[in-house]
Amino acid sequence: MKKALLFIFLLTMILTPAGCRVRVVDDPALADSVIQPETPPPEQPETPEPPQPPEESEPPQEPETPQEPEVTEPEPPQEPEEAPAENAPVSRPETVTTLSTTGPAAAETQAAAGVTVTYEPNGGDTAAVSTVVRTGEAYGVQPEAVRRGFSFAGWWTAPQGGTQIFADTIVTETSDHTLYARWQDRQTCTVTFDGNGGRVKSREARLELSDGDAYGVLPVPLREGYQFDGWFTAPDGGEAVTETSVFSGSADITLYAHWTYDPFAFWSFTLQNHTQQVYLCQQFSIYYEGPQDNITERSLGLISSTGSLNIAENLDSNETTDEWVLGKRPQVVLKCAGSQNPDAVRQAVQQRFPEQEVLVVSSAALGDGAEGLYARLALAKHLYPDWYGDVDLDTVAAELGVTDIPVYF
């Protein structure tokens, strides 16, 4: 027995420095069974060494402990940002998500690039129109829509019901969408244009409008010798109506032309109108001579405006001779007295051309002003009295303001 205990003690002393664990058994009967598996001495040093690495590997596990929920629980954004920096794979799923073609991210990408809006006429006479808008910005200028017999009531988000969309409405849609035209029945009224002394073309005498329509282009009537002042709601006075005026109501109305008398325009038209009635066989042939003898004018409004013929029209120069004039045998010699005495001038010219009627005018009769217009009317009335029976020269002089009569017949 003593030998057995001594052997166990020595064995314990040998194994203790090597880091082995020794179990002391009080019962000698169990000593053989406990020690027997550990009897091979050469294998004992190698067998305990493999368990030592787990004891040394346990310290590296300690850094993993701070990475447990205690580190991830804090909410400040700085700590989550550091974690992806250490572990790069964590950020990869976020990049893939932004490239997705579906979901809210895809909608935001499409909205940033612009969405297509289709304007559907919804039964109108115009074609559908598409444009690109951006979410968060106004729709902007919208197309016009027309439908015969209906009035346009704006663009809406649905064919019936929905919400009306204006040019300044902000786009909230993030995908392509359609807006629909809305229509209302309209009652048509007739606008009649009364010339009120003037003439209106028959095809322009009436206009069909509905409440809220702008008048648009209005007819221009004609009245000789008058200046057109516009359309009004009454023959005298009333309210003016222009192209931009808006028709209102549900009853037919009449508009009246207003005029301002222009005597110069009136008598100019009278002269032109009567001259066109003179037959070629009735034309007088006239030779005009200025204050200087044998000097004529190849083109003279005082002659042509009366419908008469100027015999010097085809001359190569303005110089003539009495022989040439007598050879042409004009019916009338029209002489400009200038500053000379009209009666003395007439007598002198009559001696040179005894078979012709001699008429004397002043230099003012050759112009285009009031005196010239009066002289033309006076000459035309003298030559063609049948066509100018309605022209009173005293009235003409009074309306034109002529005080110095420029003709001496």
Secondary structure, DSSP 8 states (H G I E B T S, - for coil): -HHHHHHHHHHHHHHTTTT------S-HHHHHHHHGGG--TTHHHHTTTTTHHHHHHHHHHGGGGGGSHHHH----THHHHHHHHH-GGGGHHHHHHHT-SSSHHHHHHHHHH-EEEEEE-SS-SS--EEEEE-TTSB--S------TTEEEEEEESSSSSS-EE-TT-B---SS-EEEEEEEEE--EEEEEEE-TTSB--GGGSEEEEETT-B--S----B-TTEEEEEEESSSSS--EE-TT-B--SSS-EEEEEEEEE-HHHHHHHHHHHHHTT--GGG--EEEEE-SSTTB--SS-HHHHTTT-EETTTT-SSSB--HHHHHHH--SEEEEE-TTS-HHHHHHHHHHH-TTSEEEEE-GGGGSSSHHHHHHHHHHHHHH-TTT-TT--HHHHHHHHT--S--EE-
